[in-house]
Amino acid sequence: MKRIFKIAIVAISCIVLWLALLLHLAPRLEQYPDWVFDTVFLTPLIAAGAFALYLLFCLVTGVKAFKTVPEESENLQQDIARAKEALESKGVSTESKKDE
């Protein structure tokens, strides 16, 4: 089974369970206090907030782990200079309008 189908099945199951709890379709729900139903109502917002925090954590750790290599910067500058020379030898202007 493809991964997307597994994800879809889990998502649909969660939505059905949430709707059943939200619409009081499960048995013996009368015995729970009202704050339980408020929490059930806010569950999608809580899940979205948790997912946003997870993405923020992944972004911060990715930026923190990003390595800068000075040698590669020098190589890139040399590649840019060679590309400009090759373009200018073919008659293409490499000067930007800001430089003029």
Secondary structure, DSSP 4 states (H G I P E B T S, - for coil): --HHHHHHHHHHHHHHHHHHHHTT-STTGGGS-HHHHHHHHHHHHHHHHHHHHHHHHHHHHHHHHPPP-HHHHHHHHHHHHHHHHHHHHTT-----TTT-
